[in-house]
Amino acid sequence: MKKAETVYNSKKRKGDKQLGVLFNGGKVRRRREWRGLKDTLYDFGRWLYLWGIMADASVSRGFVQGMFRYRWMANYLAVPHMLDKFTMGMRDEPLRITHTAMDFVVKDVAQCIKNSLRGDRRTGKDKAYSDTCVLTDENAMTAFMMGFPMLNAILREVPCMFSANLLNQYSAMHYLDVAQEHGIPGDVCPMPEAEAGMSIDDDFPVLGKIAVQVNTTCDGSLMGNGLIAKRLEREYGIKTFQLVAPMRHKEEDVQEYAAQDIKNAIAFIEENMGVKWDWKAYFECAKRVNQTTRDRWEWLQINSTNYPQFIGSVFSLYNDTNYMGNCGRSAAFPPINEKIMKLVHQGYERKTMMAPEYRHRCIVWGVQPQYVIDMLYWMVNCWGVVPLTDMLSMVIDKEIAEEDTPENREQAYYDMAYLNENMIMRNRTHGGYKVLVDELWELCERMNADMVMMWEHMSCKALTGMHGQFEEQARERGIHLVWVCHDLCDPRVYTRQAIRDQFNEYMRTVMREEPLDPSIEVQPDDNAW
């Protein structure tokens, strides 16, 4: 494996010499980060665009009633601040890549909020629209909806829990307390526990004729889905189908079963929604899925060079939205991909960097905490550690059948099963030792990485049990392994600064390095969004 090379940026840094002057002193609440005239004007324009998206959502059907009915709605006032965290210190192409990707993610989530409230029996009360909706998990690959263009897949937990937690680190705490008050153990993964707490607290939009749940990632998810399904079925009359992806998803002997379960899910939707599967629509979606796969791997190939461009949390969030949430169903994504691709190539040709110095090239592995997801950009600016890619972004690398033939119609069920088996994170936490451990080292070599930051999720037993193997094999390969503990969306266990301190301590004591920007080594942001 090639050792990481130190690369210096020929440009002088402009604006705030130390980012801590802005982020530590609270000025970020009063003014924009100065990035030079051109980039500051661009950034300000995108800030206004975000407020425009929110203003458009605020005049949609049921929105005002939703603001008074659901406690998670208030978190969306922090959307612009979330983007500020993701663009810390950025300018030139990386700034534009981040805004191009995240503007569309924000727009997609805003549309999900509008759709959810429109069909909600309490707020928008649009029954005709609600009857076209199929509820799905926020962790679900929506491949089983690729042939139903006449229906609407509603990922109900996305605006209520997942996105809200990106905006406000404390957003899930109330629901965690509610779940534990009703007897759910406190050591279960906080994400499905918070989703179950929302259902118990009756803080979900209620819409749709049917729901499709998946066994996603862990036992905690199955526990939460069980509680949610019972309430949907018994209280609201929403029939629920359980789509089960096999645990040993890399084995050939389970694929026939997996494909049959996709057929069963499609038949369930056809029977209860009164519609028929559209093969033409499916194969159009398949083409977009393949384009997504090709684009993602081209971005990763550029990230394997000395001048990575599309990195960090936004790479993961955009991939999550495009690959899993939409799964080829939206024709709006390919043009966004094209814009990002143009910027990525332009930045690579100009040798654009995000910090004055890149000291280490890092792979981010494990279950990443959403409420401190901006930490990856902090690593670049504070320590010169570049997060090349993360576990959640390393999904499929093969293309699925996209031409409409009799043979491909049968293959399509296997392809949809393949996509379902390879939803983000699940394709690493299940499937055996190779996908979680061995392929990490292969990825380090492929991306020319000399460091791995391992998120150690306190409530995730799958990765915690492999601690010793990761340590031993990293030493054998000469790769620096940084363990960073967290408890996903419960900041009471590990605060943002407690998480950063673990990385700070490793860089100072093990690597014997000083920060590029010491002003952001410690940030008093516990009470920030």
HULINHU-V570256 format. One record per residue. N is the residue number from 1. SS is DSSP state (A for helix, B for strand, O for the rest). PHI is phi in whole degrees, -180 to 180 (* if undefined). OMEGA is omega in degrees with one decimal (none if undefined). Layout:
N_SS_PHI_OMEGA + N_SS_PHI_OMEGA
//
This chain:
1_O_*_178.2 + 2_O_-70_175.0 + 3_O_-73_-179.8 + 4_O_-65_179.6 + 5_O_-95_174.2 + 6_O_-80_-177.5 + 7_B_-121_-178.8 + 8_B_-110_179.1 + 9_O_-87_-178.8 + 10_O_-74_-177.9 + 11_O_-81_172.0 + 12_O_-81_178.8 + 13_O_-71_180.0 + 14_O_-110_174.3 + 15_O_77_-178.9 + 16_O_-65_-179.8 + 17_O_-68_178.6 + 18_O_-125_-177.2 + 19_O_-64_-179.7 + 20_A_-62_176.7 + 21_A_-59_179.5 + 22_A_-87_-169.9 + 23_A_-80_-179.4 + 24_O_-82_-174.9 + 25_O_-85_179.5 + 26_O_82_-179.7 + 27_A_-67_-178.7 + 28_A_-60_177.8 + 29_A_-82_-174.9 + 30_O_-112_-178.2 + 31_O_-152_178.1 + 32_O_-79_173.6 + 33_O_-69_-179.9 + 34_O_-81_-176.0 + 35_O_-124_-167.7 + 36_O_88_-172.0 + 37_A_-59_-175.0 + 38_A_-61_-176.3 + 39_A_-74_177.2 + 40_A_-67_177.4 + 41_A_-63_178.1 + 42_A_-62_-178.5 + 43_A_-62_179.0 + 44_A_-65_177.3 + 45_A_-63_178.5 + 46_A_-70_176.0 + 47_A_-62_176.9 + 48_A_-65_179.5 + 49_A_-62_178.0 + 50_A_-62_177.6 + 51_A_-64_176.3 + 52_A_-64_176.6 + 53_A_-60_-178.8 + 54_A_-67_178.4 + 55_A_-65_178.0 + 56_A_-62_179.2 + 57_A_-65_-174.0 + 58_A_-69_179.5 + 59_O_-102_-179.8 + 60_O_-82_-175.2 + 61_O_-64_175.9 + 62_O_85_-173.9 + 63_A_-66_-177.6 + 64_A_-61_176.9 + 65_A_-62_179.2 + 66_A_-65_178.7 + 67_A_-61_179.9 + 68_A_-86_-175.2 + 69_A_-90_-171.1 + 70_O_-116_-176.6 + 71_A_-67_-177.1 + 72_A_-72_-177.1 + 73_A_-65_-176.3 + 74_A_-65_-179.2 + 75_A_-62_-173.5 + 76_A_-75_171.4 + 77_A_-68_-177.0 + 78_A_-96_-178.7 + 79_A_-56_-179.5 + 80_A_-61_179.9 + 81_A_-68_176.3 + 82_A_-59_179.4 + 83_A_-66_176.9 + 84_A_-61_179.2 + 85_A_-67_-178.4 + 86_A_-73_-177.0 + 87_O_-108_-179.2 + 88_O_-51_175.9 + 89_O_74_-173.6 + 90_O_-82_170.5 + 91_O_-159_178.5 + 92_A_58_-173.5 + 93_A_-62_179.2 + 94_A_-57_177.1 + 95_A_-63_-177.9 + 96_A_-73_176.2 + 97_A_-61_-178.4 + 98_A_-62_179.9 + 99_A_-67_-179.9 + 100_A_-61_-179.7 + 101_A_-70_-173.4 + 102_A_-75_175.3 + 103_A_-58_-178.5 + 104_A_-76_175.4 + 105_A_-64_178.9 + 106_A_-61_179.4 + 107_A_-64_179.5 + 108_A_-66_178.4 + 109_A_-67_178.0 + 110_A_-60_178.1 + 111_A_-66_177.7 + 112_A_-64_177.1 + 113_A_-64_-179.9 + 114_A_-60_-179.7 + 115_A_-64_-178.2 + 116_A_-64_-178.1 + 117_A_-73_178.5 + 118_A_-62_-177.9 + 119_A_-88_-176.6 + 120_O_-60_-178.7 + 121_O_-68_-177.9 + 122_O_-98_-171.7 + 123_O_-113_-176.5 + 124_O_-69_174.4 + 125_O_55_176.6 + 126_O_-90_-173.9 + 127_A_-65_180.0 + 128_A_-61_178.1 + 129_A_-70_-179.5 + 130_A_-57_-178.6 + 131_O_-73_174.4 + 132_O_-100_-171.8 + 133_B_-102_172.7 + 134_B_-118_178.3 + 135_B_-74_176.5 + 136_B_-134_177.7 + 137_O_-68_174.8 + 138_O_-70_177.7 + 139_O_-97_-173.3 + 140_O_-94_163.0 + 141_O_-71_-176.1 + 142_A_-92_-179.1 + 143_A_-60_-178.3 + 144_A_-69_177.0 + 145_A_-104_-174.0 + 146_O_-64_-179.9 + 147_O_-102_179.6 + 148_O_-123_-178.2 + 149_O_-66_-178.8 + 150_O_-83_-179.1 + 151_O_-112_-179.8 + 152_B_-117_174.3 + 153_B_-85_-178.7 + 154_B_-110_176.4 + 155_B_-85_-165.9 + 156_A_-63_-176.9 + 157_A_-77_-177.9 + 158_A_-60_179.9 + 159_A_-73_-174.8 + 160_A_-73_-172.8 + 161_A_-124_-171.1 + 162_A_-63_-178.0 + 163_A_-68_179.1 + 164_A_-59_-179.1 + 165_A_-74_173.2 + 166_A_-69_-174.2 + 167_A_-89_-174.8 + 168_O_-140_-175.2 + 169_O_-64_-178.8 + 170_O_-98_-170.2 + 171_O_-65_-175.0 + 172_O_-93_-170.7 + 173_A_-61_179.7 + 174_A_-59_-177.5 + 175_A_-71_174.8 + 176_A_-64_178.9 + 177_A_-65_178.5 + 178_A_-62_-179.1 + 179_A_-62_-178.2 + 180_A_-71_174.5 + 181_A_-63_179.7 + 182_O_-98_169.5 + 183_O_98_177.4 + 184_O_-79_-177.0 + 185_O_-58_-179.0 + 186_O_-81_-177.8 + 187_O_-98_176.0 + 188_O_-81_-178.9 + 189_O_-55_-176.1 + 190_A_-64_-177.0 + 191_A_-67_177.1 + 192_A_-66_178.0 + 193_A_-66_177.6 + 194_A_-65_178.0 + 195_A_-63_176.8 + 196_A_-66_178.2 + 197_A_-62_176.4 + 198_A_-63_179.9 + 199_A_-67_177.8 + 200_A_-62_-177.8 + 201_O_-80_179.4 + 202_O_58_-176.9 + 203_O_-115_177.3 + 204_O_-112_167.4 + 205_O_-63_-180.0 + 206_O_-111_-179.8 + 207_O_-157_178.0 + 208_O_92_175.9 + 209_O_-90_-177.3 + 210_B_-140_176.3 + 211_B_-137_173.0 + 212_B_-122_177.1 + 213_B_-105_178.4 + 214_B_-125_-179.3 + 215_O_-81_170.9 + 216_O_34_-161.8 + 217_O_-106_-169.1 + 218_O_-157_178.4 + 219_A_-65_177.9 + 220_A_-62_177.9 + 221_A_-65_178.7 + 222_A_-63_177.6 + 223_A_-61_-178.8 + 224_A_-64_179.7 + 225_A_-61_179.8 + 226_A_-61_179.0 + 227_A_-65_-178.4 + 228_A_-65_-178.4 + 229_A_-62_-178.4 + 230_A_-63_179.9 + 231_A_-70_178.8 + 232_A_-60_-174.9 + 233_A_-77_-172.2 + 234_A_-78_-173.6 + 235_A_-96_-173.4 + 236_A_-116_176.6 + 237_O_67_179.0 + 238_O_-99_-179.4 + 239_B_-63_-175.7 + 240_B_-126_176.9 + 241_B_-107_178.7 + 242_B_-100_178.4 + 243_B_-92_-170.3 + 244_O_-111_173.8 + 245_O_-87_-178.4 + 246_O_-66_179.5 + 247_O_-66_-177.8 + 248_O_-89_-168.7 + 249_O_-71_177.8 + 250_O_-89_-176.4 + 251_O_-92_-177.7 + 252_A_-68_-172.8 + 253_A_-72_179.2 + 254_A_-105_-172.3 + 255_A_-70_178.7 + 256_A_-64_176.3 + 257_A_-62_-178.5 + 258_A_-62_179.2 + 259_A_-65_179.6 + 260_A_-64_179.4 + 261_A_-69_173.6 + 262_A_-64_176.6 + 263_A_-58_-179.8 + 264_A_-65_179.1 + 265_A_-64_179.2 + 266_A_-63_178.5 + 267_A_-63_177.8 + 268_A_-61_179.6 + 269_A_-66_180.0 + 270_A_-59_-176.2 + 271_A_-66_-173.1 + 272_A_-89_-179.1 + 273_A_-102_177.8 + 274_O_69_179.6 + 275_O_-130_178.9 + 276_O_-117_177.7 + 277_O_-61_-177.0 + 278_O_-109_-176.8 + 279_A_-69_178.4 + 280_A_-61_179.3 + 281_A_-63_-179.5 + 282_A_-60_-175.6 + 283_A_-71_171.4 + 284_A_-65_176.6 + 285_A_-64_-179.5 + 286_A_-60_177.6 + 287_A_-62_179.6 + 288_A_-70_175.7 + 289_A_-61_179.3 + 290_A_-64_177.7 + 291_A_-65_176.6 + 292_A_-59_-179.6 + 293_A_-63_-179.7 + 294_A_-63_-178.8 + 295_A_-65_-178.3 + 296_A_-59_-178.1 + 297_A_-73_174.0 + 298_A_-71_175.6 + 299_A_-62_179.1 + 300_A_-66_178.3 + 301_A_-63_177.1 + 302_A_-68_177.0 + 303_A_-66_178.6 + 304_O_-79_178.1 + 305_O_-91_178.1 + 306_O_-73_-175.2 + 307_O_-128_176.3 + 308_O_-64_-175.2 + 309_O_-121_-175.7 + 310_O_-106_-172.4 + 311_O_-134_168.4 + 312_A_76_-172.4 + 313_A_-64_-177.8 + 314_A_-68_173.7 + 315_A_-57_-179.1 + 316_A_-67_-177.2 + 317_A_-66_178.3 + 318_A_-66_178.4 + 319_A_-64_178.2 + 320_A_-59_-178.3 + 321_A_-67_-175.1 + 322_A_-75_-174.2 + 323_A_-72_-171.1 + 324_A_-95_-175.2 + 325_A_-66_-179.4 + 326_A_-97_174.7 + 327_O_49_176.7 + 328_O_81_-174.6 + 329_O_-79_-178.3 + 330_O_-104_177.4 + 331_O_-78_-177.6 + 332_O_-81_-175.5 + 333_A_-74_-178.1 + 334_A_-53_176.7 + 335_A_-62_176.9 + 336_A_-66_176.6 + 337_A_-57_-179.4 + 338_A_-63_178.5 + 339_A_-63_179.2 + 340_A_-64_-179.2 + 341_A_-60_179.4 + 342_A_-61_179.5 + 343_A_-67_179.1 + 344_A_-61_-179.7 + 345_A_-67_179.2 + 346_A_-64_178.8 + 347_A_-64_178.8 + 348_A_-65_179.9 + 349_A_-64_180.0 + 350_A_-87_-179.4 + 351_O_58_-179.9 + 352_O_-72_178.4 + 353_O_-125_-178.0 + 354_O_-99_178.8 + 355_O_-148_-179.3 + 356_O_-62_-175.8 + 357_B_-148_172.0 + 358_B_-108_-177.3 + 359_O_-95_-175.9 + 360_B_-139_178.5 + 361_B_-111_-165.7 + 362_B_-122_167.8 + 363_B_-99_179.5 + 364_B_-100_-173.6 + 365_B_-126_179.1 + 366_B_95_-177.0 + 367_O_-84_-171.9 + 368_O_-86_-179.5 + 369_O_-78_-174.7 + 370_A_-73_-173.1 + 371_A_-76_174.6 + 372_A_-120_-172.7 + 373_O_-65_177.3 + 374_O_-73_-179.1 + 375_A_-59_-177.0 + 376_A_-64_176.6 + 377_A_-79_173.0 + 378_A_-62_179.3 + 379_A_-58_-179.3 + 380_A_-65_-174.2 + 381_A_-77_-176.4 + 382_A_-83_-171.6 + 383_A_-120_-178.0 + 384_O_70_178.0 + 385_B_-99_-173.4 + 386_B_-96_177.6 + 387_B_-80_-172.1 + 388_B_-68_176.5 + 389_B_-166_-176.9 + 390_B_-134_-175.1 + 391_A_-61_-176.4 + 392_A_-69_-179.2 + 393_A_-90_-176.6 + 394_O_-91_-177.4 + 395_O_-107_-171.6 + 396_O_-79_175.1 + 397_O_-127_177.6 + 398_O_-108_-179.7 + 399_O_-95_-179.4 + 400_O_-100_-179.5 + 401_O_-64_-176.2 + 402_O_-125_177.4 + 403_O_-102_-176.3 + 404_O_-81_174.8 + 405_O_-132_177.7 + 406_A_-56_179.7 + 407_A_-66_-178.2 + 408_A_-72_176.0 + 409_A_-66_176.3 + 410_A_-73_178.3 + 411_A_-63_-176.6 + 412_A_-59_178.9 + 413_A_-64_177.1 + 414_A_-70_178.1 + 415_A_-67_177.8 + 416_A_-66_175.9 + 417_A_-64_177.6 + 418_A_-61_177.5 + 419_A_-64_-179.9 + 420_A_-63_179.0 + 421_A_-70_-175.1 + 422_O_-112_171.1 + 423_O_-66_-174.8 + 424_O_-58_179.8 + 425_O_75_-177.5 + 426_A_-61_-177.5 + 427_A_-70_176.3 + 428_A_-107_-177.9 + 429_A_-82_173.3 + 430_O_-129_177.7 + 431_O_110_175.0 + 432_O_106_-174.9 + 433_A_-61_-173.7 + 434_A_-62_-173.5 + 435_A_-71_-177.5 + 436_A_-92_-172.9 + 437_A_-106_-173.4 + 438_A_-60_-176.3 + 439_A_-71_174.5 + 440_A_-63_-178.5 + 441_A_-70_174.9 + 442_A_-63_179.4 + 443_A_-68_177.3 + 444_A_-59_179.5 + 445_A_-68_-178.8 + 446_A_-65_-176.6 + 447_O_-97_-178.9 + 448_O_57_-177.5 + 449_O_-97_176.6 + 450_O_-112_-176.4 + 451_B_-144_172.3 + 452_B_-126_169.9 + 453_B_-98_-175.3 + 454_B_-102_173.1 + 455_B_-69_177.2 + 456_B_-107_-178.6 + 457_B_-76_-172.6 + 458_O_-61_-176.6 + 459_O_-103_-180.0 + 460_O_-108_-174.5 + 461_A_-74_-173.8 + 462_A_-62_-177.5 + 463_A_-87_-178.7 + 464_A_-61_-179.4 + 465_O_-69_-178.6 + 466_O_-102_-174.3 + 467_A_-54_-176.6 + 468_A_-62_-179.9 + 469_A_-64_177.6 + 470_A_-61_-178.9 + 471_A_-60_-176.1 + 472_A_-62_-176.0 + 473_A_-74_175.4 + 474_A_-65_178.1 + 475_A_-62_179.9 + 476_A_-60_-175.4 + 477_A_-97_-179.4 + 478_O_69_-179.9 + 479_O_-102_177.7 + 480_B_-73_-176.9 + 481_B_-117_-178.1 + 482_B_-107_177.3 + 483_B_-89_179.9 + 484_B_-130_-177.4 + 485_B_-83_176.0 + 486_B_-162_174.8 + 487_O_-131_176.2 + 488_O_55_-173.5 + 489_O_-101_174.2 + 490_O_-115_-175.6 + 491_O_-74_178.7 + 492_O_-74_179.7 + 493_O_-82_174.1 + 494_O_-134_177.3 + 495_O_-75_177.0 + 496_A_-58_-177.3 + 497_A_-70_176.1 + 498_A_-62_177.5 + 499_A_-70_178.3 + 500_A_-63_-178.3 + 501_A_-61_178.2 + 502_A_-64_178.0 + 503_A_-71_177.4 + 504_A_-58_-177.3 + 505_A_-63_179.6 + 506_A_-64_-176.7 + 507_A_-66_-178.7 + 508_A_-82_-172.8 + 509_A_-89_-177.9 + 510_O_-88_-177.5 + 511_O_-84_179.8 + 512_O_55_-178.0 + 513_O_-118_174.0 + 514_O_-106_-177.5 + 515_O_-67_172.8 + 516_O_-64_-178.9 + 517_O_-129_-176.9 + 518_A_-66_-177.3 + 519_A_-70_179.1 + 520_A_-114_177.0 + 521_O_-63_175.2 + 522_O_-123_-179.5 + 523_O_-124_178.5 + 524_O_-78_-173.4 + 525_O_-119_-179.4 + 526_O_-61_-179.0 + 527_O_-100_178.0 + 528_O_-84_176.4 + 529_O_-62_none
//
